[in-house]
Amino acid sequence: METIKVGVREFRADLATYLSAKSPVAVKRHGQTIGYFVPVSNKTAAEVSQLREAGTALEQALKAHQVAEDDLVEEFKVSRRNARGGRGQGEHNPK
């Protein structure tokens, strides 16, 4: 599946078209890719059911280990920040 490449203005103007696309869209500004839009297919009833079951299992595991959701979210944020080399929000990786 080939990636569609569009400028940010075109992406914004034709957003509805890209929302229904089957291919990923690389959004560019001044020739540089600034992001990707990856459309997802509609979930089947079975997939939605599996996601709900996974959510219930996670909720039960958190309760069993007495872990608060907020603590888990904060730990995840710290882990991502460390993986990025300690850069915080709003800091960019110079190229």
Secondary structure as the mmCIF struct_conf table of DSSP 4:
data_model
#
loop_
_struct_conf.conf_type_id
_struct_conf.id
_struct_conf.beg_label_comp_id
_struct_conf.beg_label_asym_id
_struct_conf.beg_label_seq_id
_struct_conf.end_label_comp_id
_struct_conf.end_label_asym_id
_struct_conf.end_label_seq_id
HELX_LH_PP_P HELX_LH_PP_P1 GLU A 2 THR A 3
STRN STRN1 ILE A 4 GLY A 7
HELX_RH_AL_P HELX_RH_AL_P1 VAL A 8 ALA A 13
TURN_TY1_P TURN_TY1_P1 ASP A 14 ASP A 14
HELX_RH_AL_P HELX_RH_AL_P2 LEU A 15 LEU A 19
TURN_TY1_P TURN_TY1_P2 SER A 20 SER A 20
BEND BEND1 LYS A 22 SER A 23
STRN STRN2 VAL A 25 ARG A 29
TURN_TY1_P TURN_TY1_P3 HIS A 30 GLY A 31
STRN STRN3 GLN A 32 PHE A 37
HELX_LH_PP_P HELX_LH_PP_P2 SER A 41 THR A 44
HELX_RH_AL_P HELX_RH_AL_P3 ALA A 45 ALA A 64
TURN_TY1_P TURN_TY1_P4 HIS A 65 GLN A 66
HELX_RH_AL_P HELX_RH_AL_P4 GLU A 69 ALA A 83
TURN_TY1_P TURN_TY1_P5 ARG A 84 GLY A 85
BEND BEND2 GLY A 86 GLY A 86
TURN_TY1_P TURN_TY1_P6 GLN A 89 GLY A 90
#
